[in-house]
C-alpha cells in the first residue's frame, strides 16, 4: 500500500475535529490497522491511562492479538469493509479499562475521489445488557454462539420489528427478551411478561385483554389487561405456541391494529407496544398441522432469533457457574474444584441453564468446606436414546416431533449420522 492510499495528517485532524462532536467513542484507522486518532469519548471510555494507542494496531489494543482478527479466528470488519468498500458491523469482546466487555463495532470505509479505500472510521458501543465477566444478574457469556445471538439482538433492538425467540427450554429466553427491551427505544416504558403455558382460553383472554366488572362470576371490579399495561413498552409473550387456537385470531387483531376489547366490554380500546414472543415448540410444523395460525406465525416471526442451547456454549460454563455462585447469596468464599468444572463441561445439559442453576444450588448445600466437588453435583446421564436400534418408525417419529433442538443435535441424541436422521425424517414425513 503506497502513501497516497493513506490518510494524511491534515485530513485526520479535520475528521477527528468533526467526530469530537459525537457522543459515541470513535477512532480513525488507516488500511494497515493503525489507529491514527480518537475522539474524546473513546479516550474517556476505552483508553488506558499511561498506555499509548496512537500508531498501534487496532487488534493489539482491543484484543491483545498479535495478528488481525480474521487470523485469530474472529470476523474482521476492516478486511470486510476493505473488500466491499461498504460498512461492516460485528460484535466483539474488547479489553477495556473495566475488563473484557461486549462491544458493538461499526466500521465505515473512507473512500477518496478515485474510489479507493484510504482509511476507516470505527464507532464503538459497549453493550450494557450483557456481561463478558461473571455478575450477579442478567445475560452472561463469551462463547461464539452466545455472541452471535447477542449481536443479532443488537441489530434488531432499535427497530420496531416483532422478534421471535427460538430455543429449548431453559436457554434464557426471558433474559434475552428483557435485554432486547432495555436496548430498544422503549426502554423507559414497561416490560410486561405473559406466560402463555397452561393458560386456558378464558384465562388467556382475561389476562391479556382484561375484563369489566361483572363480566363473569368473581369479576368484582374492572381489571386492566396486560396488553393495556404494556402500552408504551414491550409485551413479551412467552411460550406463544401454547396460545389456544381459538384465541389466536384475537391476538392477531391486537398485534395488527393495536385494538382490543375487555372481556364483557363493548368499548374498543387502543394500545401500543413492541412485541417479543418466545417458544421452544416447532411453530412451522404446528402451522402445517393446523395447530397454529399461519397468518399469526408470519406476523410474529419477522425477526426469528435462535438462542443456543448450553451444550453449544461449553466455553461459558465456568463463567456461568461463577455468576450463579454470586447470585445464590451463599458463602462468598464458595468455589468449585477443577474436576467438578470438567464434569460440568462434559455433561450434555438437556435442561440448559435452568438445569445448571439447579445443579449448582443443590451442590452448594453439600460443600461444607466451601468447595463444590464432583460428588456434590449429582449428575446423571439424561435419559435419551443413544442408538437408533430400539426405535421403530413410530418411536423415531414421536421422538423427532417432541425434540426441540437442531437436526445435528437430534442426530447426536440418537447416536445416528445426520444423513440417517434426514432419511428417517423424510420417511416419517417430517422433512
C-alpha positions in Angstrom: 0.0 0.0 0.0 1.6 3.3 -1.1 1.4 6.5 0.8 -1.3 8.0 -1.3 -3.7 5.3 -0.1 -3.3 6.5 3.5 -5.0 9.4 5.3 -2.7 12.4 5.7 -2.3 14.3 9.0 -4.5 17.4 7.9 -7.3 15.1 6.8 -7.1 13.2 10.2 -7.2 16.4 12.2 -10.2 17.7 10.3 -12.0 14.4 10.7 -11.4 14.0 14.4 -12.5 17.6 15.0 -15.8 16.6 13.4 -16.0 13.3 15.3 -15.4 15.0 18.7 -19.0 16.3 18.5 -20.2 12.7 18.6 -21.1 11.2 21.9 -20.2 7.6 20.8 -16.5 6.5 21.1 -14.9 6.7 17.6 -11.4 6.1 16.1 -9.8 6.7 12.8 -7.6 4.0 11.3 -5.5 3.6 8.1 -5.6 0.5 5.9 -2.7 -1.0 7.9 -4.8 -1.4 11.0 -3.1 1.5 12.7 -5.1 3.9 15.0 -4.4 7.4 13.8 -6.7 9.3 16.1 -9.6 9.0 18.5 -12.3 11.3 19.8 -12.8 12.4 23.4 -15.5 9.8 24.0 -13.1 7.0 23.0 -10.3 8.3 25.3 -12.7 8.6 28.2 -14.2 5.0 27.8 -11.5 2.9 26.2 -8.1 4.4 26.6 -6.0 3.0 29.5 -4.1 5.7 31.4 -0.4 5.6 30.6 -0.8 3.1 27.8 -0.4 4.7 24.3 -2.6 3.6 21.5 -1.9 6.0 18.6 0.1 4.3 15.9 -0.6 0.9 17.4 -2.6 -1.8 15.6 -6.3 -1.9 16.5 -6.3 -5.6 17.1 -3.4 -5.3 19.6 -5.2 -2.6 21.6 -8.8 -4.1 21.5 -8.0 -7.8 21.6 -4.3 -8.0 22.6 -3.8 -10.1 19.5 -0.5 -10.2 17.6 -2.3 -10.8 14.3 -5.5 -9.3 12.7 -8.8 -10.7 14.0 -9.5 -12.8 10.9 -6.2 -14.6 11.5 -7.2 -15.2 15.2 -10.5 -16.9 14.4 -12.8 -13.9 14.5 -14.6 -11.8 11.9 -12.5 -8.7 10.9 -14.7 -5.8 9.9 -11.7 -4.0 8.4 -11.0 -6.7 6.0 -14.6 -7.0 5.0 -15.0 -3.2 4.5 -11.8 -3.0 2.6 -13.0 -5.7 0.2 -16.6 -4.5 -0.2 -16.0 -0.7 0.2 -19.1 -0.8 2.3 -19.8 -0.5 6.1 -19.5 -3.6 8.2 -20.7 -4.3 11.7 -19.8 -7.0 14.3 -20.0 -7.7 18.0 -16.6 -8.4 19.6 -15.2 -8.7 23.1 -12.7 -5.9 23.7 -10.3 -5.4 26.5 -11.2 -2.2 28.3 -10.1 -0.4 31.5 -13.0 -2.2 33.2 -12.1 -5.6 31.9 -13.5 -7.6 28.9 -16.7 -6.2 27.6 -19.0 -6.8 24.6 -18.7 -4.0 22.1 -20.8 -3.4 19.1 -18.4 -2.3 16.4 -19.5 -0.5 13.2 -16.7 0.3 10.7 -17.1 2.6 7.7 -14.5 3.0 4.9 -13.2 6.4 3.9 -13.1 6.5 0.1 -11.2 9.0 -2.0 -12.1 10.6 -5.3 -10.6 7.7 -7.2 -12.9 5.3 -5.3 -10.1 3.8 -3.2 -10.3 3.0 0.4 -7.8 5.2 2.3 -8.9 4.6 5.9 -11.7 3.8 8.2 -13.9 5.4 10.9 -14.9 2.9 13.6 -17.7 3.5 16.0 -17.8 1.5 19.3 -20.7 1.0 21.6 -20.4 -1.0 24.8 -23.3 -3.5 25.3 -24.5 -2.9 28.8 -27.2 -5.6 28.7 -24.7 -8.5 28.8 -21.5 -9.2 30.6 -18.3 -11.0 29.4 -17.5 -11.4 33.1 -19.3 -13.1 36.0 -22.0 -11.0 37.5 -25.0 -11.5 39.7 -27.8 -10.8 37.2 -28.6 -10.6 33.6 -27.0 -12.2 30.5 -23.5 -13.6 30.8 -21.4 -15.2 28.2 -18.3 -15.1 25.9 -18.7 -18.1 23.6 -19.1 -17.6 19.8 -22.7 -19.0 19.9 -23.7 -16.5 22.7 -22.0 -13.6 20.9 -23.8 -14.4 17.7 -27.2 -14.3 19.4 -26.3 -11.1 21.3 -25.1 -9.5 18.0 -28.4 -10.3 16.3 -30.2 -8.8 19.3 -28.2 -5.6 19.0 -29.1 -5.3 15.3 -32.9 -5.6 15.8 -33.3 -3.9 19.2 -33.7 -0.3 17.9 -36.3 -1.3 15.3 -40.0 -2.0 16.0 -39.9 -5.4 14.3 -41.6 -8.2 16.2 -38.9 -10.6 17.5 -39.5 -14.4 17.9 -37.0 -16.0 20.3 -36.5 -19.7 19.5 -34.7 -22.1 21.7 -35.0 -25.1 24.0 -36.5 -24.7 27.5 -34.0 -23.2 29.9 -31.9 -21.2 27.4 -32.8 -17.8 29.0 -35.5 -16.5 26.7 -36.9 -14.1 29.2 -33.4 -12.7 29.9 -32.9 -12.1 26.2 -36.3 -10.5 25.9 -35.6 -8.2 28.8 -32.2 -7.3 27.3 -33.9 -6.5 24.0 -36.4 -4.2 25.7 -33.6 -2.4 27.6 -31.7 -1.8 24.4 -34.8 -0.6 22.5 -36.2 2.8 22.1 -38.9 1.8 24.5 -36.6 1.1 27.4 -38.2 3.7 29.6 -41.6 2.0 29.2 -42.9 -1.1 30.9 -41.7 -4.7 30.2 -44.7 -6.9 30.6 -44.4 -10.7 30.6 -47.3 -13.1 29.7 -46.6 -16.8 30.4 -48.9 -18.5 27.9 -48.1 -22.0 29.0 -51.0 -23.6 30.7 -53.4 -20.7 30.2 -56.9 -21.8 29.2 -58.9 -19.8 26.6 -60.8 -17.9 29.4 -57.7 -17.2 31.4 -55.7 -16.0 28.4 -58.4 -13.6 27.3 -58.9 -12.1 30.8 -55.1 -11.9 31.4 -54.2 -10.2 28.1 -57.3 -8.1 27.4 -58.6 -7.5 30.9 -62.3 -7.6 31.9 -65.1 -5.4 33.0 -66.9 -5.6 36.4 -69.5 -8.3 36.3 -68.1 -9.9 33.1 -68.1 -13.3 34.9 -68.6 -14.7 38.4 -65.9 -13.3 40.6 -65.2 -10.2 38.4 -65.9 -7.7 41.2 -64.1 -4.8 39.6 -62.7 -3.7 36.3 -59.2 -5.1 35.6 -56.8 -3.8 33.0 -55.2 -6.5 30.8 -51.5 -6.9 30.2 -51.8 -5.5 26.7 -53.0 -2.3 28.3 -50.3 -2.4 30.9 -47.6 -2.8 28.2 -48.7 0.5 26.4 -45.5 2.4 25.5 -43.3 -0.5 26.3 -42.7 -4.2 25.4 -45.2 -7.1 25.6 -43.4 -10.4 25.9 -45.5 -13.5 25.2 -43.5 -16.4 26.5 -44.4 -19.9 25.1 -46.6 -18.4 22.4 -47.0 -21.9 20.9 -49.4 -22.7 23.9 -51.9 -19.9 23.0 -55.3 -21.6 22.4 -56.2 -21.8 18.7 -59.5 -20.0 19.4 -57.6 -17.1 20.9 -55.0 -16.7 18.1 -57.3 -14.7 15.9 -58.0 -12.2 18.7 -54.2 -12.0 19.4 -53.6 -11.4 15.7 -56.1 -8.5 15.7 -54.4 -7.0 18.7 -50.9 -7.2 17.1 -52.0 -5.8 13.7 -54.3 -3.0 14.8 -53.4 -2.4 18.5 -57.1 -2.6 19.3 -59.0 -4.9 21.7 -62.0 -5.1 24.0 -62.0 -6.2 27.6 -64.0 -9.3 28.4 -67.6 -8.2 28.9 -66.9 -4.8 27.4 -68.2 -3.0 24.3 -65.6 -0.2 24.0 -62.8 -0.6 21.6 -59.5 0.3 23.3 -56.1 1.1 21.8 -52.6 0.2 22.9 -49.1 0.5 21.5 -46.3 -1.9 22.3 -43.3 -3.7 20.9 -44.0 -7.4 20.6 -41.5 -10.1 21.6 -42.5 -13.7 21.6 -40.7 -16.9 22.5 -41.3 -20.7 22.2 -39.5 -24.0 22.3 -42.1 -25.6 20.1 -41.7 -26.2 16.3 -44.2 -23.5 15.1 -43.7 -24.2 11.4 -44.7 -27.8 12.0 -47.6 -26.7 14.1 -48.8 -24.4 11.2 -48.6 -27.3 8.8 -50.6 -29.5 11.3 -53.2 -26.8 11.8 -52.3 -26.2 15.4 -51.1 -22.6 14.9 -52.4 -19.9 12.6 -50.2 -19.3 9.6 -51.1 -15.5 9.5 -50.2 -15.2 13.2 -46.9 -17.1 12.6 -45.8 -14.7 9.8 -46.8 -11.7 11.9 -44.7 -12.7 15.0 -41.7 -14.2 13.1 -40.5 -11.0 11.3 -37.1 -11.5 13.1 -36.5 -15.0 14.4 -33.6 -15.2 16.8 -32.3 -18.6 17.8 -30.9 -18.9 21.3 -28.1 -21.5 21.6 -28.5 -24.5 24.0 -25.9 -24.8 26.7 -24.2 -27.7 25.0 -23.2 -25.2 22.3 -21.8 -22.8 24.9 -19.4 -25.1 26.8 -16.9 -22.3 26.9 -19.3 -20.3 29.1 -19.7 -23.0 31.8 -17.1 -21.6 34.2 -18.4 -18.1 33.7 -22.0 -19.1 34.3 -21.0 -21.2 37.4 -19.2 -18.2 38.9 -22.2 -16.0 38.2 -24.6 -18.5 39.7 -22.5 -18.7 42.8 -22.6 -14.9 43.1 -26.4 -14.9 42.6 -27.0 -17.7 45.2 -26.4 -15.3 48.1 -24.4 -18.0 49.9 -20.9 -18.2 51.3 -18.9 -15.5 49.4 -15.8 -17.8 49.5 -17.6 -20.7 47.9 -15.7 -22.1 44.9 -15.8 -25.1 42.5 -13.0 -27.6 42.0 -11.3 -28.0 38.6 -12.5 -31.6 38.4 -16.1 -30.5 39.0 -15.8 -27.9 36.3 -14.5 -30.5 33.9 -17.5 -32.7 34.7 -19.9 -29.9 34.1 -18.3 -29.2 30.7 -18.7 -32.8 29.7 -22.4 -33.0 30.6 -24.9 -32.5 27.7 -27.3 -30.3 29.7 -30.8 -31.2 28.3 -32.3 -28.7 30.7 -29.8 -26.0 29.7 -29.0 -23.1 32.1 -32.0 -23.8 34.2 -30.7 -27.2 34.9 -27.2 -25.9 35.6 -28.6 -23.4 38.1 -30.5 -26.2 39.9 -27.3 -28.4 40.0 -25.2 -25.6 41.4 -27.8 -24.6 44.1 -28.0 -28.2 45.2 -24.3 -28.7 45.2 -23.7 -25.7 47.4 -25.7 -27.3 50.2 -23.2 -30.2 50.3 -20.0 -28.1 50.0 -19.3 -27.9 53.8 -15.7 -26.8 53.3 -16.6 -24.2 50.7 -15.5 -26.2 47.6 -18.0 -27.9 45.3 -16.6 -31.2 44.2 -17.7 -33.8 41.6 -19.6 -35.9 44.2 -21.7 -32.8 45.1 -23.0 -32.3 41.6 -25.2 -35.4 41.4 -25.1 -35.5 37.6 -26.9 -38.4 36.0 -26.7 -39.1 32.2 -30.0 -37.8 30.6 -32.5 -40.5 29.6 -32.3 -40.1 25.8 -31.7 -42.9 23.3 -28.1 -43.3 22.3 -28.7 -45.6 19.3 -31.4 -45.9 16.7 -31.8 -49.7 17.2 -34.5 -49.6 19.9 -36.6 -47.1 18.0 -39.1 -48.3 15.4 -40.5 -45.9 12.8 -43.3 -44.8 15.1 -40.9 -44.3 18.1 -38.5 -42.3 15.9 -41.3 -40.0 14.6 -42.6 -39.4 18.1 -39.1 -38.5 19.5 -38.4 -36.3 16.5 -41.7 -34.4 16.9 -41.0 -33.6 20.6 -37.3 -32.8 20.2 -36.8 -29.0 20.1 -33.1 -28.9 19.0 -31.5 -28.9 15.6 -31.1 -31.8 13.3 -27.5 -32.1 14.3 -28.5 -32.2 18.0 -31.1 -34.8 17.2 -28.6 -37.0 15.5 -26.2 -36.7 18.5 -29.0 -37.6 20.9 -30.0 -40.7 18.9 -26.4 -41.7 18.1 -27.0 -41.5 14.3 -25.4 -39.7 11.5 -27.2 -36.6 10.2 -27.7 -38.3 6.9 -29.5 -41.2 8.6 -31.6 -38.8 10.6 -32.6 -36.9 7.5 -33.5 -40.1 5.7 -35.7 -41.2 8.6 -37.3 -37.8 8.9 -38.2 -38.0 5.2 -39.7 -41.4 5.7 -41.8 -40.1 8.6 -42.9 -37.1 6.6 -41.2 -34.7 8.9 -38.6 -33.2 6.5 
